[in-house]
């Protein structure tokens, strides 16, 4: 009778065990499907709501810059009538193209569907729409001013001295400032979307981990009951085998010194081998001293989750999300560590791709404008005792348009890629280079100790640009650079102020024929220029 009762209880426990296992699998599949859907929504939202509109705004900024160049060129007194008409037409076309891009961006922003209902995005989107509307209003004034200057230029007896390029450039900077502010708002919007996604993902993982941990405890309890009906000594051995060989997770049991006592066979599916019993765990973990110190610190605390990298059989590193739990010991049974892991390599790769997409230029692979703003904010916001000298240099490639017109845009792209690689090497160790649009680059120098050292760096930058480049299967192209430099905090205490100062100084270099670097100073705002920091 007792035997029949034990068999009946055993069958019931086995049934419950199987039901809970099926429930666990169902919860895991549902959680993964929900996470996948969330990731897809995040990716689509960032692309549709952020990156396309950001590209439109950056393109409009480039169009305005080209329109300004065309207007300045049209005001030259040494032009034929045909050349003058061509520059006037370029001024009108570029302004129209900028207006169309911003109109399209405004339309896209108005139609944005919020990817997460709990995000407070309405204020940012409203500010963005207002900023774009302000840009359109400023653009009308800019076009009106340009048209008025062109009309005066067309008159007989026009005096070239009546044309003030600096005042016109200040008005242009006011128009472009709305685009800069719009770009900042778009970046803020993208950050909120990303944070919202991270919050939901963290909540999902927390809930999944809690349910998984509770169900795992129930499974262990039922397993111990089943084995106890047969033999208490066989119970512990069977339990290890059940957990280690049937679960898809990766389990390692170590002693207090980090020596492996048990490794589940499932490790071979991702590592190509099973860590050996008796080996130190640190042999398999990247940065073993730091990693093991973190793991060992939980022995006096509660379980924690860490991200680790373990070396595969072919030398590759596999990312694992590992839950480390201390197993309390006694006089006859010392304390141990249990590591329950699952692979997250694909997730880490996705996060890295998303980071590169947001902060690196797609053509040249060097840091982009968004990366530049973050980099500058970190430097400017350093505590005063740790703050270093900071110089912002804006570099514009002379005659880049000629390269595109003669050899084509593919050759221009190839030149930008070659230039970007050499630019990174030139400033390595003293600062960082960024591509902020078209053929315009920014170099942030913050590891110089004297004006002479800064001047030497600018000379190296001029020398880098001032040479012949082999482009498009052997075609030769000679270029140079116009460089404008602003110092922090002498010429501005914010990024926009430094950009404006450096842009004015760069325009002075370009107005003098290029191939030189000029330092910003206050008199530059009223058209005076007599301070040059470097010449070829």
C-alpha positions as CSV (number, residue, x, y, z in Angstrom):
1,X,0.0,0.0,0.0
2,X,2.8,2.3,0.9
3,X,4.6,1.4,-2.3
4,X,1.4,2.2,-4.4
5,X,1.1,5.5,-2.6
6,X,4.7,6.4,-3.3
7,X,4.2,5.6,-7.0
8,X,1.1,7.7,-7.2
9,X,2.8,10.6,-5.5
10,X,5.8,10.2,-7.8
11,X,3.6,10.3,-10.9
12,X,1.8,13.4,-9.6
13,X,5.1,15.2,-8.9
14,X,6.3,14.2,-12.4
15,X,3.2,15.6,-14.0
16,X,3.5,18.9,-12.0
17,X,7.2,19.0,-12.9
18,X,6.4,18.6,-16.6
19,X,3.6,21.2,-16.5
20,X,5.9,23.8,-14.8
21,X,8.6,23.1,-17.4
22,X,6.1,23.7,-20.2
23,X,5.0,26.9,-18.5
24,X,8.6,28.1,-18.1
25,X,9.2,27.5,-21.8
26,X,6.0,29.4,-22.7
27,X,7.0,32.3,-20.6
28,X,10.5,32.4,-22.1
29,X,9.2,32.3,-25.7
30,X,6.6,35.0,-25.0
31,X,9.3,37.2,-23.3
32,X,11.7,36.8,-26.2
33,X,8.9,37.6,-28.8
34,X,7.9,40.7,-26.8
35,X,11.6,41.9,-26.6
36,X,12.1,41.3,-30.3
37,X,9.0,43.4,-31.1
38,X,10.2,46.1,-28.8
39,X,13.6,46.2,-30.5
40,X,12.0,46.4,-33.9
41,X,9.8,49.3,-32.8
42,X,12.8,51.0,-31.3
43,X,14.8,50.6,-34.5
44,X,12.0,51.8,-36.8
45,X,11.2,54.7,-34.6
46,X,14.8,56.0,-34.4
47,X,15.1,55.7,-38.2
48,X,11.8,57.2,-39.1
49,X,11.6,59.9,-36.4
50,X,15.2,60.8,-36.0
51,X,17.8,59.9,-38.5
52,X,15.9,60.8,-41.7
53,X,14.9,64.2,-40.3
54,X,18.3,64.8,-38.9
55,X,19.8,64.2,-42.3
56,X,17.3,66.6,-43.9
57,X,18.4,69.3,-41.4
58,X,22.1,68.7,-41.9
59,X,21.5,68.8,-45.7
60,X,19.6,72.1,-45.4
61,X,22.5,73.5,-43.4
62,X,24.9,72.5,-46.2
63,X,22.6,74.1,-48.7
64,X,22.6,77.4,-46.8
65,X,26.4,77.2,-46.6
66,X,26.6,76.7,-50.4
67,X,24.1,79.5,-50.9
68,X,26.3,81.8,-48.8
69,X,29.4,80.9,-50.8
70,X,27.5,81.6,-54.1
71,X,26.3,85.0,-52.8
72,X,29.8,86.0,-51.6
73,X,31.2,85.0,-55.0
74,X,28.5,86.9,-56.9
75,X,29.4,90.0,-55.0
76,X,33.0,89.9,-56.4
77,X,33.8,92.7,-58.8
78,X,36.1,90.5,-60.9
79,X,33.4,88.4,-62.6
80,X,32.0,88.2,-66.1
81,X,28.3,88.6,-66.5
82,X,27.9,84.9,-67.1
83,X,29.8,84.0,-64.0
84,X,27.8,86.4,-61.9
85,X,24.5,85.0,-63.2
86,X,25.6,81.5,-62.5
87,X,26.4,82.4,-58.8
88,X,23.1,84.2,-58.5
89,X,21.3,81.1,-59.8
90,X,23.2,78.9,-57.4
91,X,22.2,81.2,-54.5
92,X,18.5,80.9,-55.4
93,X,18.7,77.1,-56.0
94,X,20.4,76.3,-52.8
95,X,18.0,78.5,-50.7
96,X,15.1,76.8,-52.4
97,X,16.5,73.4,-51.7
98,X,17.1,74.2,-48.1
99,X,13.5,75.5,-47.7
100,X,12.1,72.3,-49.3
101,X,14.2,70.0,-47.0
102,X,13.0,71.9,-43.9
103,X,9.4,71.8,-45.1
104,X,9.7,68.0,-45.6
105,X,11.2,67.6,-42.1
106,X,8.5,69.7,-40.6
107,X,5.9,67.6,-42.3
108,X,7.6,64.4,-41.0
109,X,7.8,65.7,-37.5
110,X,4.1,66.6,-37.4
111,X,3.2,63.0,-38.4
112,X,5.4,61.3,-35.8
113,X,3.7,58.5,-34.0
114,X,5.0,58.2,-30.4
115,X,6.8,54.8,-30.1
116,X,6.2,54.6,-26.3
117,X,3.0,56.1,-24.9
118,X,4.6,56.9,-21.5
119,X,7.3,59.1,-22.9
120,X,6.9,62.9,-22.5
121,X,7.8,63.9,-26.0
122,X,5.1,66.4,-26.8
123,X,7.1,69.4,-25.5
124,X,10.2,68.5,-27.5
125,X,8.3,67.9,-30.7
126,X,6.4,71.3,-30.2
127,X,9.7,73.1,-29.6
128,X,11.2,71.4,-32.7
129,X,8.2,72.5,-34.8
130,X,8.5,76.1,-33.5
131,X,12.3,76.1,-34.2
132,X,11.8,74.9,-37.8
133,X,9.1,77.6,-38.2
134,X,11.5,80.2,-36.9
135,X,14.1,79.0,-39.3
136,X,11.6,79.4,-42.2
137,X,10.9,83.0,-41.0
138,X,14.7,83.8,-40.7
139,X,15.3,82.2,-44.1
140,X,12.8,84.6,-45.7
141,X,14.8,87.5,-44.2
142,X,18.1,86.0,-45.4
143,X,16.8,85.5,-48.9
144,X,15.4,89.0,-48.9
145,X,18.8,90.5,-47.8
146,X,20.6,88.4,-50.5
147,X,18.2,89.5,-53.2
148,X,18.6,93.1,-52.2
149,X,22.4,92.8,-52.4
150,X,22.1,91.1,-55.8
151,X,19.9,93.9,-57.0
152,X,22.3,96.5,-55.9
153,X,25.2,94.5,-57.5
154,X,23.3,94.6,-60.8
155,X,23.1,98.4,-60.8
156,X,25.6,100.4,-62.8
157,X,28.2,102.1,-60.8
158,X,27.9,99.7,-57.9
159,X,30.6,100.3,-55.2
160,X,32.3,97.1,-54.0
161,X,33.2,98.8,-50.7
162,X,29.5,99.0,-49.8
163,X,29.4,95.2,-49.4
164,X,30.1,93.9,-45.9
165,X,30.6,90.2,-45.9
166,X,30.9,89.9,-42.1
167,X,27.4,91.4,-41.4
168,X,25.9,89.1,-44.0
169,X,27.7,86.2,-42.4
170,X,26.3,87.1,-39.0
171,X,22.8,87.0,-40.4
172,X,23.5,83.6,-42.0
173,X,24.7,82.3,-38.6
174,X,21.5,83.4,-37.0
175,X,19.5,81.5,-39.7
176,X,21.7,78.4,-39.2
177,X,21.5,78.6,-35.4
178,X,17.8,77.5,-35.7
179,X,19.1,74.4,-37.5
180,X,21.6,73.7,-34.8
181,X,18.9,74.0,-32.2
182,X,16.7,71.7,-34.2
183,X,19.5,69.2,-34.3
184,X,19.9,69.4,-30.5
185,X,16.1,68.8,-30.0
186,X,16.2,65.8,-32.4
187,X,19.1,64.4,-30.4
188,X,17.1,64.9,-27.1
189,X,14.1,63.2,-28.7
190,X,16.3,60.2,-29.7
191,X,17.8,60.0,-26.2
192,X,14.3,59.9,-24.7
193,X,13.2,57.2,-27.1
194,X,16.4,55.2,-26.2
195,X,15.9,55.7,-22.4
196,X,12.2,54.6,-22.7
197,X,13.3,51.5,-24.5
198,X,15.9,50.7,-21.9
199,X,13.4,51.2,-19.1
200,X,10.9,48.8,-20.7
201,X,13.7,46.3,-21.5
202,X,15.0,46.4,-17.9
203,X,11.5,45.9,-16.5
204,X,11.0,42.9,-18.8
205,X,14.3,41.3,-17.8
206,X,13.5,42.0,-14.1
207,X,10.1,40.3,-14.4
208,X,11.5,37.4,-16.4
209,X,14.4,36.9,-14.0
210,X,12.0,36.9,-11.0
211,X,9.6,34.4,-12.6
212,X,12.5,32.3,-13.8
213,X,14.1,32.2,-10.3
214,X,10.8,31.3,-8.6
215,X,10.1,28.5,-11.1
216,X,13.7,27.3,-10.8
217,X,13.3,27.0,-7.0
218,X,10.0,25.1,-7.5
219,X,11.7,22.7,-10.0
220,X,14.6,22.1,-7.7
221,X,12.2,21.4,-4.8
222,X,10.1,19.0,-6.8
223,X,13.2,17.3,-8.2
224,X,14.6,16.8,-4.7
225,X,11.2,15.3,-3.6
226,X,11.2,12.8,-6.5
227,X,14.8,11.7,-5.9
228,X,14.2,11.4,-2.1
229,X,11.5,8.8,-2.7
230,X,14.2,6.5,-4.1
231,X,17.4,7.3,-2.4
232,X,18.7,10.4,-0.6
233,X,22.3,9.8,-1.6
234,X,21.3,9.5,-5.3
235,X,19.2,12.6,-5.0
236,X,22.1,15.2,-5.1
237,X,23.9,13.5,-8.0
238,X,20.7,13.3,-10.1
239,X,19.9,16.9,-9.3
240,X,23.3,18.1,-10.7
241,X,22.8,16.0,-13.8
242,X,19.3,17.2,-14.3
243,X,20.2,20.9,-14.0
244,X,23.5,20.7,-15.9
245,X,22.6,18.5,-18.8
246,X,18.9,19.3,-19.6
247,X,18.9,23.1,-19.3
248,X,19.9,25.4,-22.2
249,X,21.6,27.8,-19.8
250,X,25.2,27.6,-18.9
251,X,26.1,26.6,-15.3
252,X,29.4,26.6,-13.5
253,X,30.0,25.8,-9.8
254,X,33.2,26.9,-8.2
255,X,34.8,26.8,-4.8
256,X,35.6,30.0,-2.8
257,X,39.0,30.3,-4.6
258,X,37.4,30.2,-8.1
259,X,38.4,26.6,-8.9
260,X,35.8,25.0,-11.1
261,X,33.9,22.1,-9.4
262,X,31.3,21.5,-12.2
263,X,30.6,22.9,-15.7
264,X,27.4,22.1,-17.6
265,X,27.9,20.3,-21.0
266,X,25.8,23.1,-22.7
267,X,29.0,25.3,-22.7
268,X,30.2,23.3,-25.8
269,X,27.4,24.8,-27.9
270,X,28.8,28.3,-27.7
271,X,32.5,27.9,-26.5
272,X,33.4,24.7,-28.5
273,X,34.5,23.0,-25.2
274,X,33.5,22.5,-21.6
275,X,35.6,24.3,-18.9
276,X,37.7,21.7,-17.1
277,X,37.0,20.7,-13.5
278,X,39.9,21.9,-11.3
279,X,40.9,24.8,-13.6
280,X,40.6,28.4,-12.2
281,X,37.6,30.2,-13.6
282,X,39.9,33.2,-14.3
283,X,41.5,31.2,-17.1
284,X,38.3,31.6,-19.2
285,X,37.3,35.1,-18.3
286,X,38.6,38.3,-20.0
287,X,40.4,40.5,-17.5
288,X,40.3,37.7,-15.0
289,X,41.6,39.6,-11.9
290,X,38.9,42.3,-12.2
291,X,36.2,39.9,-13.2
292,X,36.8,37.4,-10.4
293,X,37.1,40.1,-7.8
294,X,33.6,41.2,-8.8
295,X,32.2,37.7,-8.7
296,X,33.8,37.0,-5.3
297,X,32.4,40.1,-3.8
298,X,28.9,38.6,-3.7
299,X,29.9,35.9,-1.2
300,X,28.8,38.2,1.7
301,X,25.8,39.7,-0.2
302,X,22.9,38.8,-2.3
303,X,22.9,37.3,-5.9
304,X,23.8,39.7,-8.6
305,X,23.9,39.8,-12.4
306,X,27.1,40.6,-14.3
307,X,28.1,40.7,-18.0
308,X,31.2,38.6,-18.7
309,X,33.2,37.5,-21.7
310,X,34.5,33.9,-22.0
311,X,37.1,32.8,-24.5
312,X,35.9,30.3,-27.2
313,X,37.9,27.5,-28.7
314,X,38.8,29.6,-31.7
315,X,40.0,32.5,-29.7
316,X,36.8,34.6,-30.0
317,X,35.1,36.2,-27.0
318,X,31.5,35.3,-26.2
319,X,29.3,37.7,-24.2
320,X,27.4,36.1,-21.3
321,X,24.8,37.6,-18.9
322,X,25.7,35.7,-15.7
323,X,23.7,35.5,-12.5
324,X,26.2,34.8,-9.6
325,X,24.7,33.3,-6.4
326,X,26.6,32.4,-3.3
327,X,25.9,28.9,-1.9
328,X,26.1,29.1,1.9
329,X,28.4,26.5,3.5
330,X,28.9,24.8,6.8
331,X,31.8,23.2,8.7
332,X,31.7,20.1,6.5
333,X,30.5,21.9,3.3
334,X,32.4,25.1,2.3
335,X,30.8,28.0,0.6
336,X,30.6,27.8,-3.2
337,X,29.6,30.0,-6.2
338,X,26.9,29.1,-8.8
339,X,27.1,30.9,-12.1
340,X,24.0,30.7,-14.3
341,X,24.6,32.3,-17.7
342,X,23.0,32.9,-21.1
343,X,24.6,34.2,-24.3
344,X,24.0,37.9,-25.2
345,X,26.6,38.4,-27.9
346,X,24.0,39.3,-30.5
347,X,22.4,41.9,-28.2
348,X,25.8,43.5,-27.5
349,X,26.6,43.6,-31.2
350,X,23.3,45.3,-31.9
351,X,24.0,47.9,-29.2
352,X,27.4,48.5,-30.7
353,X,25.9,49.0,-34.2
354,X,23.3,51.4,-32.8
355,X,26.0,53.4,-31.1
356,X,28.0,53.6,-34.3
357,X,24.9,54.6,-36.3
358,X,24.2,57.5,-33.9
359,X,27.7,58.8,-33.3
360,X,29.9,58.0,-36.4
361,X,29.8,59.3,-39.9
362,X,28.5,56.6,-42.4
363,X,30.9,57.6,-45.2
364,X,34.2,58.2,-43.4
365,X,33.6,56.2,-40.2
366,X,35.0,59.0,-38.1
367,X,33.0,60.7,-35.2
368,X,30.1,62.8,-36.5
369,X,28.4,66.0,-35.4
370,X,26.4,64.4,-32.6
371,X,29.6,62.8,-31.2
372,X,31.3,66.2,-31.5
373,X,28.7,67.9,-29.3
374,X,28.9,65.1,-26.7
375,X,32.7,65.3,-26.7
376,X,32.8,69.1,-26.3
377,X,30.2,69.0,-23.5
378,X,32.3,66.5,-21.6
379,X,35.4,68.7,-21.9
380,X,33.6,72.0,-21.1
381,X,31.8,70.5,-18.1
382,X,34.9,69.2,-16.4
383,X,35.6,70.5,-12.9
384,X,37.7,73.6,-13.0
385,X,40.7,71.9,-11.3
386,X,40.8,69.2,-14.1
387,X,39.9,71.5,-17.0
388,X,42.5,71.7,-19.8
389,X,43.2,74.2,-22.5
390,X,40.7,73.7,-25.3
391,X,41.0,74.9,-28.9
392,X,38.2,74.3,-31.5
393,X,39.4,74.3,-35.1
394,X,37.0,74.3,-38.0
395,X,38.6,73.1,-41.3
396,X,37.0,73.6,-44.7
397,X,38.6,72.0,-47.7
398,X,39.4,74.5,-50.4
399,X,38.3,73.6,-54.0
400,X,36.4,70.5,-52.9
401,X,33.5,71.6,-55.2
402,X,36.0,71.6,-58.1
403,X,36.9,68.0,-57.3
404,X,33.2,66.9,-57.4
405,X,32.6,68.9,-60.6
406,X,35.6,67.5,-62.5
407,X,36.0,63.9,-61.2
408,X,32.5,63.2,-59.8
409,X,31.0,62.6,-56.4
410,X,32.4,59.1,-56.1
411,X,35.9,60.6,-56.3
412,X,34.9,63.3,-53.8
413,X,33.8,60.5,-51.4
414,X,37.0,58.7,-51.9
415,X,39.0,61.8,-51.1
416,X,37.0,62.4,-47.9
417,X,37.7,58.9,-46.8
418,X,41.4,59.2,-47.4
419,X,41.5,62.7,-45.8
420,X,39.6,61.5,-42.7
421,X,42.0,58.6,-42.0
422,X,45.0,60.9,-42.3
423,X,43.3,63.6,-40.2
424,X,42.7,61.1,-37.3
425,X,46.4,60.1,-37.4
426,X,47.5,63.7,-37.4
427,X,45.6,64.7,-34.3
428,X,46.1,61.4,-32.4
429,X,47.4,62.1,-28.9
430,X,46.5,65.8,-28.9
431,X,42.8,65.8,-29.6
432,X,40.0,64.4,-31.7
433,X,38.7,64.9,-35.3
434,X,35.1,65.0,-36.4
435,X,33.2,65.3,-39.7
436,X,30.4,67.8,-39.1
437,X,29.1,68.1,-42.7
438,X,30.2,68.0,-46.3
439,X,33.8,68.8,-46.6
440,X,33.8,70.6,-43.2
441,X,35.7,69.0,-40.3
442,X,36.1,70.0,-36.6
443,X,39.3,69.3,-34.6
444,X,39.1,69.6,-30.8
445,X,42.6,70.1,-29.4
446,X,42.9,69.8,-25.6
447,X,46.4,68.4,-24.9
448,X,48.6,71.4,-25.7
449,X,50.4,73.4,-23.1
450,X,51.5,76.6,-25.0
451,X,50.5,78.8,-28.0
452,X,53.6,77.5,-29.8
453,X,52.4,73.9,-29.5
454,X,49.0,74.9,-30.8
455,X,50.6,76.8,-33.7
456,X,52.6,73.7,-34.5
457,X,49.5,71.5,-34.6
458,X,47.8,74.0,-36.9
459,X,50.8,73.9,-39.2
460,X,50.6,70.1,-39.3
461,X,46.9,70.4,-40.3
462,X,47.6,72.9,-43.0
463,X,50.5,70.7,-44.3
464,X,48.1,67.6,-44.3
465,X,45.7,69.4,-46.6
466,X,48.2,71.2,-48.8
467,X,49.3,68.4,-51.0
468,X,48.3,66.4,-54.1
469,X,46.0,63.4,-53.6
470,X,45.7,60.4,-55.9
471,X,42.0,60.0,-56.6
472,X,39.9,57.9,-58.9
473,X,42.4,55.4,-60.4
474,X,45.3,57.7,-60.5
475,X,43.8,61.1,-61.0
476,X,45.7,63.9,-59.2
477,X,44.0,66.6,-57.1
478,X,45.7,69.3,-55.1
479,X,43.9,70.9,-52.2
480,X,44.4,73.1,-49.2
481,X,42.4,74.1,-46.1
482,X,40.9,77.2,-44.6
483,X,41.0,76.9,-40.8
484,X,39.3,79.0,-38.1
485,X,40.3,78.6,-34.4
486,X,38.4,79.5,-31.2
487,X,39.7,79.1,-27.7
488,X,37.7,78.1,-24.6
489,X,36.7,80.1,-22.6
490,X,38.3,83.2,-24.1
491,X,36.1,83.1,-27.2
492,X,33.0,81.4,-25.8
493,X,31.7,79.4,-22.9
494,X,29.3,77.2,-24.9
495,X,29.5,75.0,-28.0
496,X,27.5,77.4,-30.1
497,X,29.6,80.4,-29.2
498,X,32.8,78.5,-30.0
499,X,31.4,77.3,-33.3
500,X,30.4,80.8,-34.3
501,X,33.8,82.2,-33.4
502,X,35.6,79.5,-35.2
503,X,33.3,79.8,-38.2
504,X,34.0,83.5,-38.5
505,X,37.8,82.9,-38.3
506,X,37.5,80.2,-40.9
507,X,35.6,82.5,-43.2
508,X,38.5,85.0,-42.8
509,X,40.9,82.3,-43.9
510,X,38.8,81.5,-46.9
511,X,38.3,85.1,-47.8
512,X,42.1,85.5,-47.9
513,X,42.5,82.7,-50.4
514,X,42.6,79.7,-48.2
515,X,45.6,77.6,-47.0
516,X,45.9,79.4,-43.7
517,X,44.7,79.3,-40.1
518,X,43.3,82.3,-38.3
519,X,42.4,82.8,-34.6
520,X,39.1,84.5,-33.8
521,X,39.2,87.8,-32.1
522,X,36.4,90.4,-31.3
523,X,37.4,92.9,-34.1
524,X,36.6,90.2,-36.6
525,X,32.9,90.8,-36.0
526,X,33.2,94.3,-37.5
527,X,35.3,93.3,-40.4
528,X,38.8,93.9,-39.2
529,X,41.4,91.0,-39.5
530,X,45.1,91.4,-38.6
531,X,45.9,88.4,-36.3
532,X,47.1,85.2,-38.0
533,X,48.1,82.2,-36.0
534,X,49.7,80.2,-38.8
535,X,50.7,80.5,-42.5
536,X,51.9,77.9,-45.0
